[in-house]
């Protein structure tokens, strides 16, 4: 039996419709939030930017 991890790297949610981004899963809800966050929404923009940066660093480290 193959177990697939669908846990979102940002919110921790479990969504089969998640996307694979640099070896990490991101749920549809987070993808929508990331793509609709305005750069002037400093708190959310920095939050998602930091999460994506961590995914990038994890990806290049492996």
C-alpha positions as CSV (number, residue, x, y, z in Angstrom):
1,X,0.0,0.0,0.0
2,X,1.4,3.4,-1.0
3,X,0.8,6.3,1.4
4,X,0.8,9.7,-0.2
5,X,1.3,12.8,2.0
6,X,-1.0,15.5,0.9
7,X,-0.2,17.8,3.9
8,X,0.1,21.4,2.8
9,X,3.5,22.9,3.7
10,X,1.9,26.2,4.6
11,X,-1.3,25.5,6.5
12,X,-0.9,21.8,7.3
13,X,-4.2,21.0,5.7
14,X,-4.7,17.7,3.9
15,X,-6.0,18.2,0.3
16,X,-5.8,15.7,-2.5
17,X,-6.1,18.6,-4.9
18,X,-2.8,20.1,-3.7
19,X,0.0,21.0,-6.1
20,X,3.6,19.9,-5.9
21,X,5.9,22.9,-5.6
22,X,9.6,22.3,-5.2
23,X,8.9,18.9,-3.6
24,X,6.4,20.3,-1.2
25,X,2.6,20.2,-1.3
26,X,0.5,23.4,-1.3
27,X,-3.3,23.1,-1.0
28,X,-5.6,24.7,-3.4
29,X,-6.8,27.2,-0.7
30,X,-3.2,28.4,0.0
31,X,-2.5,28.6,-3.7
32,X,-5.5,30.9,-4.1
33,X,-4.5,33.0,-1.2
34,X,-0.9,33.3,-2.4
35,X,-2.1,34.3,-5.9
36,X,-4.5,36.9,-4.6
37,X,-2.4,38.5,-1.9
38,X,-1.5,42.1,-2.7
39,X,2.1,43.1,-2.2
40,X,0.8,46.0,-0.1
41,X,-0.8,43.5,2.3
42,X,2.5,43.4,4.2
43,X,1.7,40.8,6.8
44,X,0.2,38.1,4.5
45,X,2.7,38.9,1.7
46,X,5.7,38.4,4.0
47,X,4.2,35.3,5.5
48,X,3.7,33.6,2.1
49,X,7.1,34.9,0.9
50,X,8.9,33.4,4.0
51,X,7.1,30.1,3.5
52,X,8.0,29.9,-0.2
53,X,11.6,30.9,0.6
54,X,11.8,28.0,3.2
55,X,10.5,25.6,0.6
56,X,13.1,26.8,-1.9
57,X,15.9,26.4,0.7
58,X,14.7,22.9,1.6
59,X,14.5,22.0,-2.1
60,X,18.1,23.1,-2.9
61,X,19.5,21.5,0.3
62,X,18.2,18.1,-0.8
